[in-house]
Amino acid sequence: MGFFFVEPDIYRKYRAQVVEMSQSVQINIHEHLPADKRQPGFSDAQIAEKLGLDERTIVEIRCVAERDQYGVDEFEKALEFKDRSCRGYAEQGLAFSTKKYLKRKR
C-alpha cells in the first residue's frame, strides 16, 4: 500500500467537519439529550457521502486530524483502559470500567 495525499487546502477546508461528524465526537442518547440534540458518529463512508468526497479522502483527513487533535497520551490512556477492561473480563467474565476496579488494578 502506497501513500495517499490530500491537498492541504482540502484538509483545511474539511478537517473540522470531518472530525465533528466522525465517531471521535458523539453526542447521543447516552447523554439523555432530546432527540433533536443527539448527534451520532458517522462512518467514513457516510461522511464522504454527506460531504461529496471519496471515502479514502475522508479516512486520510480524519486520521491526520485525530493525530493533530489528540496527543499521544490520550491514545496511551485509551489503550491502558482497554487493556484493563479486557483483562478484567478475562479474569471474571464481567465488563470492568468502574472506578473501583480501575483504582484497584493500578
DRENBA-497260 format. One record per residue (C-alpha): residue number from 1; residue in three letters; x, y, z. Coordinates in Angstrom, 1 decimal, padded with zeros to 4 digits, always signed. Layout:
<NUM, ala, <X, Y, Z>>
...
//
This chain:
<1, met, <+000.0, +000.0, +000.0>>
<2, gly, <+001.4, +003.3, -001.1>>
<3, phe, <+001.0, +006.8, +000.2>>
<4, phe, <-002.2, +008.7, -000.1>>
<5, phe, <-002.0, +012.5, -000.2>>
<6, val, <-004.7, +015.1, +000.4>>
<7, glu, <-004.1, +018.6, -000.8>>
<8, pro, <-003.5, +021.0, +002.2>>
<9, asp, <-006.4, +023.3, +001.2>>
<10, ile, <-008.8, +020.3, +001.1>>
<11, tyr, <-007.6, +019.2, +004.5>>
<12, arg, <-008.1, +022.7, +006.0>>
<13, lys, <-011.5, +023.1, +004.4>>
<14, tyr, <-013.0, +019.8, +005.6>>
<15, arg, <-010.9, +019.0, +008.8>>
<16, ala, <-013.4, +020.4, +011.3>>
<17, gln, <-016.4, +019.0, +009.6>>
<18, val, <-014.9, +015.5, +009.3>>
<19, val, <-013.8, +015.4, +013.0>>
<20, glu, <-017.2, +016.7, +014.2>>
<21, met, <-019.1, +014.2, +012.1>>
<22, ser, <-016.8, +011.2, +012.9>>
<23, gln, <-017.1, +008.9, +015.8>>
<24, ser, <-014.5, +010.9, +017.6>>
<25, val, <-017.2, +013.2, +018.7>>
<26, gln, <-020.5, +011.7, +019.7>>
<27, ile, <-023.5, +013.4, +021.3>>
<28, asn, <-026.1, +010.7, +021.6>>
<29, ile, <-028.8, +009.0, +023.7>>
<30, his, <-026.3, +008.0, +026.4>>
<31, glu, <-026.3, +011.7, +027.5>>
<32, his, <-030.1, +011.7, +027.8>>
<33, leu, <-030.5, +014.5, +025.4>>
<34, pro, <-033.7, +015.3, +023.5>>
<35, ala, <-033.8, +013.7, +020.0>>
<36, asp, <-033.2, +017.0, +018.2>>
<37, lys, <-029.9, +017.5, +020.2>>
<38, arg, <-028.5, +014.0, +019.5>>
<39, gln, <-025.7, +013.6, +017.1>>
<40, pro, <-024.4, +010.1, +016.2>>
<41, gly, <-020.9, +009.5, +014.9>>
<42, phe, <-020.9, +008.7, +011.3>>
<43, ser, <-018.8, +006.2, +009.4>>
<44, asp, <-016.2, +007.4, +007.0>>
<45, ala, <-018.4, +006.3, +004.1>>
<46, gln, <-021.4, +008.2, +005.5>>
<47, ile, <-019.2, +011.3, +005.9>>
<48, ala, <-017.9, +011.0, +002.4>>
<49, glu, <-021.4, +010.8, +001.0>>
<50, lys, <-022.6, +013.8, +003.0>>
<51, leu, <-019.6, +016.0, +002.0>>
<52, gly, <-019.4, +014.8, -001.6>>
<53, leu, <-015.9, +013.4, -001.2>>
<54, asp, <-014.5, +009.9, -001.7>>
<55, glu, <-014.1, +007.7, +001.3>>
<56, arg, <-010.3, +007.4, +001.1>>
<57, thr, <-010.0, +011.2, +001.3>>
<58, ile, <-012.2, +011.2, +004.4>>
<59, val, <-010.2, +008.5, +006.1>>
<60, glu, <-007.0, +010.5, +005.4>>
<61, ile, <-008.4, +013.7, +006.7>>
<62, arg, <-009.9, +012.0, +009.8>>
<63, cys, <-006.7, +010.2, +010.7>>
<64, val, <-004.4, +013.2, +010.3>>
<65, ala, <-006.9, +015.4, +012.2>>
<66, glu, <-007.2, +013.0, +015.1>>
<67, arg, <-003.5, +012.8, +015.4>>
<68, asp, <-003.4, +016.7, +015.3>>
<69, gln, <-006.2, +017.0, +017.9>>
<70, tyr, <-005.3, +014.3, +020.4>>
<71, gly, <-001.9, +013.9, +022.0>>
<72, val, <-000.1, +010.6, +022.3>>
<73, asp, <-001.1, +010.5, +026.0>>
<74, glu, <-004.8, +010.3, +025.0>>
<75, phe, <-004.1, +007.2, +022.8>>
<76, glu, <-002.0, +005.7, +025.6>>
<77, lys, <-004.8, +006.2, +028.2>>
<78, ala, <-007.3, +004.6, +025.8>>
<79, leu, <-005.0, +001.6, +025.3>>
<80, glu, <-004.4, +001.2, +029.0>>
<81, phe, <-008.2, +001.4, +029.7>>
<82, lys, <-009.0, -001.2, +027.1>>
<83, asp, <-006.2, -003.5, +028.4>>
<84, arg, <-007.5, -003.3, +032.0>>
<85, ser, <-011.1, -003.8, +030.8>>
<86, cys, <-010.2, -006.9, +028.7>>
<87, arg, <-008.1, -008.4, +031.5>>
<88, gly, <-010.9, -007.8, +033.9>>
<89, tyr, <-013.4, -009.5, +031.6>>
<90, ala, <-011.0, -012.4, +031.0>>
<91, glu, <-010.4, -012.9, +034.7>>
<92, gln, <-014.0, -012.7, +035.9>>
<93, gly, <-016.2, -012.7, +032.9>>
<94, leu, <-017.6, -009.2, +033.6>>
<95, ala, <-017.1, -005.8, +032.0>>
<96, phe, <-014.8, -003.7, +034.2>>
<97, ser, <-014.9, +000.0, +033.5>>
<98, thr, <-015.9, +001.1, +037.0>>
<99, lys, <-013.7, +003.4, +039.0>>
<100, lys, <-013.4, +000.9, +041.9>>
<101, tyr, <-011.9, -001.8, +039.6>>
<102, leu, <-009.6, +000.7, +037.8>>
<103, lys, <-008.3, +002.1, +041.0>>
<104, arg, <-007.7, -001.4, +042.5>>
<105, lys, <-005.7, -002.5, +039.4>>
<106, arg, <-003.3, +000.5, +039.4>>
//
